[in-house]
Each structure stands twice: as structure tokens, then as C-alpha cells.
Amino acid sequence: PIALRALPDHFAYAAKTVRQLITEAQQAGATCFLCTEKDLVKLRNIELQLPLYGVIMEAQPDTALNQLILQHKITQST
């Protein structure tokens, strides 16, 4: 079971929001919380009543995007 809640970047976790997250997770039958490493730092000292795990994310360069940027730079240079 999954309960999904997307929150904006730099979100400040108020007590009310944390209670809502816990309620939503329990109602969905979730067995843990999963968040970004950045949010893990904010949430790790809060009692969530379920295990909390952080997802390690890594940006991968997009070859097509890199080529487009380089082509644009070359076009601007000439």
C-alpha cells in the first residue's frame, strides 16, 4: 500500500502537517515513510510512528540536452 504526498521544495514540516502525513500513511496501510535525503535530515528527529527511509538521488547528464546546449553556444559564437 502506498500513500503519495508531494510537497514543495524547502518545505517546513509543521506539527499539523506531520500529523496529517502519519494519518494518511496509516489509512493507506503504509509500512514506512520514504523521502529525499534532504527531507530525511528534517524528519529524522520527528516521531513518525513508522520507519523513515531516505532515497539517494543522483543526477545523470542527458547527452541530447548537452549536445543541444553545446550547439546553441557554438551558434551564438559565430
C-alpha positions as CSV (number, residue, x, y, z in Angstrom):
1,P,0.0,0.0,0.0
2,I,1.2,3.5,-0.9
3,A,0.1,6.9,0.1
4,L,1.7,9.6,-2.0
5,R,2.1,13.2,-0.9
6,A,4.2,15.6,-3.0
7,L,5.4,18.7,-1.1
8,P,7.2,21.8,-2.4
9,D,11.0,22.1,-2.2
10,H,12.3,23.7,1.1
11,F,9.0,22.6,2.8
12,A,8.9,23.3,6.5
13,Y,7.3,20.4,8.4
14,A,4.9,21.9,10.9
15,A,3.4,19.6,13.5
16,K,0.0,19.7,11.8
17,T,1.5,18.5,8.5
18,V,3.4,15.7,10.2
19,R,0.1,14.5,11.9
20,Q,-1.6,14.6,8.5
21,L,1.2,12.5,6.9
22,I,1.0,10.0,9.7
23,T,-2.8,9.7,9.4
24,E,-2.6,9.3,5.6
25,A,0.1,6.7,5.9
26,Q,-1.9,4.7,8.5
27,Q,-5.1,4.9,6.4
28,A,-3.3,3.7,3.4
29,G,-1.7,0.8,5.3
30,A,1.8,2.1,4.6
31,T,4.6,0.4,6.4
32,C,7.2,3.2,6.2
33,F,7.9,6.7,5.1
34,L,10.1,7.3,2.1
35,C,11.6,10.8,1.3
36,T,14.5,12.5,-0.2
37,E,17.8,12.7,1.7
38,K,17.2,16.4,2.1
39,D,13.9,15.8,3.8
40,L,15.3,12.9,5.8
41,V,17.5,15.5,7.6
42,K,14.4,17.5,8.5
43,L,12.3,14.5,9.6
44,R,14.8,12.1,11.3
45,N,14.2,13.6,14.8
46,I,10.4,13.6,14.5
47,E,8.4,10.7,15.8
48,L,6.5,9.4,12.7
49,Q,5.3,6.0,14.2
50,L,6.7,4.3,11.1
51,P,10.3,3.7,9.9
52,L,11.7,6.5,7.8
53,Y,13.9,5.9,4.8
54,G,15.7,8.4,2.5
55,V,16.1,7.9,-1.2
56,I,19.6,8.6,-2.6
57,M,19.2,10.6,-5.8
58,E,21.9,11.3,-8.3
59,A,21.6,13.5,-11.4
60,Q,22.7,11.9,-14.6
61,P,23.7,14.1,-17.6
62,D,21.4,14.0,-20.5
63,T,23.5,13.5,-23.7
64,A,20.9,15.0,-26.0
65,L,20.5,18.1,-23.8
66,N,24.3,18.5,-23.5
67,Q,24.6,18.4,-27.3
68,L,21.8,21.0,-27.7
69,I,23.4,23.3,-25.3
70,L,26.8,23.0,-27.0
71,Q,25.2,23.5,-30.4
72,H,23.4,26.6,-29.1
73,K,26.7,28.0,-27.7
74,I,28.5,27.4,-31.0
75,T,25.7,29.1,-32.9
76,Q,25.9,32.1,-30.6
77,S,29.7,32.3,-31.0
78,T,29.6,32.5,-34.8
